[in-house]
Amino acid sequence: MTTTNRVCRAGVIVPLAMLLFLIGCQSTPPVAPAEARIPTEAERSAEEAQSVAVASLGKQAEVLVHGDLALTGAEQVLAADRMSAGATGNHSGAESKTALVTRAAILERNAGKWSQVLLCDEHLKNQRGYLGTGSSATASGWRLEYRQDPQAGLVIRFTPMVIPGGSQHVGEETETKSPAFEVRWNKNAKRYQSFDQSHERYLSEIPSLGPAESILK
């Protein structure tokens, strides 16, 4: 083989090797940076629930539970402001959970828009009026018990926080002398309402309570 032929063959082999190397490099898929990870549907749902909770109750709002709470197909969020950092709530049973709160709300999404369908601040109220017995006394704290019933959906029990003698008190859990109000979704009325003490029927809302008896000094 002449020197000229060897040079020509070398001239062919070197570019071919470089071409194969470049093809091999291009076939390796690029690694996506960690910050480009797409959030899961569950993560997006949790972020949206927290966002609407804050919009409703403020930056201290905490999402207690969210999802199809009323078993209607609409997404709902139960959010609350806890009384203090120490009042973290506890499991009161295999199914129920408890939290000591100053305010709570249920938000519902319909047609892409969120609205408040239940509010617990000094009183309990839905879109139509006040729930419970119609007492004009205001509460500054509540014991909130909630559980998800497979048939009835979300069941909430609101108990005003009081101390012996009947005065209401915030900051510690004590004996209660005020009745508890059980609230759940009324499928016929299509809203949250309270039950009577016999748990046999829903109570209608009260449009107005009159002058409130505030206990805040």
Secondary structure, 3 states (H helix, E strand, C coil): CCHHHHHHHHHHHHHHHHHHHHHHHHHCCCCCCHHHCCCCHHHHHHHHHHHHHHHHHCCCCEEEEEECCCCCCCCEEEEEEECCCCCCCEECCCCCEEEEEEEEEEEEEECCEEEEEEEECCCEECCCCECCCCCCECCCCEEEEEEEECCCEEEEEEEECECCCCCECCCCCCCCCCCCEEEEEECCCCEEEEECCCCCCECCCECCCCCCECCCC
